[in-house]
Amino acid sequence: MQPPNAEYWNTGRATVYGAAIGIVAAAFKLFAPWSEAHSLPAIAREFAGAALAFALLCGIAAALRNFIARRLIWPKVQ
């Protein structure tokens, strides 16, 4: 039994939001005025790598939060 205001974090949504954050971060890095010009394959690799890294980071963080809340916090509340 969970506390009435407790909710699980949606790991899928966290992963999608993380990918979006990664794409924005890569865009800031690649298209900064002090940055040199990049080839199209390099830009694609940078976007894909940043999106994957941030998506994994946010998805794992949400899953870890759910695990900690379910195993350590909510049993003590009951």
C-alpha positions in Angstrom: 0.0 0.0 0.0 1.4 3.4 -1.1 0.8 6.7 0.7 -2.1 8.5 -1.0 0.1 11.2 -2.6 2.9 8.9 -3.8 3.3 8.3 -7.5 5.8 6.3 -9.5 7.9 8.3 -11.9 7.3 7.3 -15.5 10.6 6.0 -16.8 9.5 6.2 -20.4 8.6 9.8 -20.1 11.9 10.5 -18.3 13.8 8.8 -21.1 12.0 10.9 -23.8 12.6 14.1 -21.8 16.2 13.2 -21.3 16.7 12.6 -25.1 15.2 16.1 -25.7 17.5 17.7 -23.2 20.4 15.9 -24.8 19.5 17.2 -28.3 19.2 20.7 -27.0 22.6 20.4 -25.2 24.2 19.1 -28.4 22.7 22.0 -30.4 24.1 24.5 -28.0 27.5 22.9 -28.2 27.6 22.5 -32.0 26.0 25.7 -33.1 27.8 28.0 -30.6 29.3 31.1 -32.3 32.8 30.2 -31.0 32.6 26.7 -32.4 34.2 25.7 -35.7 32.1 24.3 -38.5 31.2 20.6 -38.4 30.4 18.1 -41.0 26.9 16.6 -41.3 28.0 13.1 -40.0 29.7 14.7 -37.1 26.6 16.7 -36.2 24.5 13.6 -36.5 26.8 11.6 -34.2 26.9 14.4 -31.7 23.1 14.6 -31.6 22.6 10.8 -31.4 25.3 10.4 -28.7 24.0 13.3 -26.5 20.4 12.1 -26.9 21.3 8.5 -26.0 23.4 9.6 -23.0 20.9 11.9 -21.5 18.0 9.5 -22.2 19.8 6.7 -20.3 20.8 9.1 -17.5 17.2 10.3 -17.0 15.6 6.9 -17.4 18.0 5.3 -14.9 17.5 8.1 -12.5 13.7 7.7 -12.6 14.0 3.9 -12.2 16.4 4.4 -9.3 14.0 6.9 -7.6 11.1 4.4 -8.0 13.2 1.6 -6.5 14.4 3.7 -3.5 10.9 5.0 -2.9 9.3 1.6 -3.1 11.8 -0.3 -1.1 13.1 2.2 1.5 10.6 5.1 1.9 7.1 3.8 1.4 7.4 0.7 3.7 8.3 3.1 6.6 5.3 5.3 5.9 2.8 2.4 6.3 
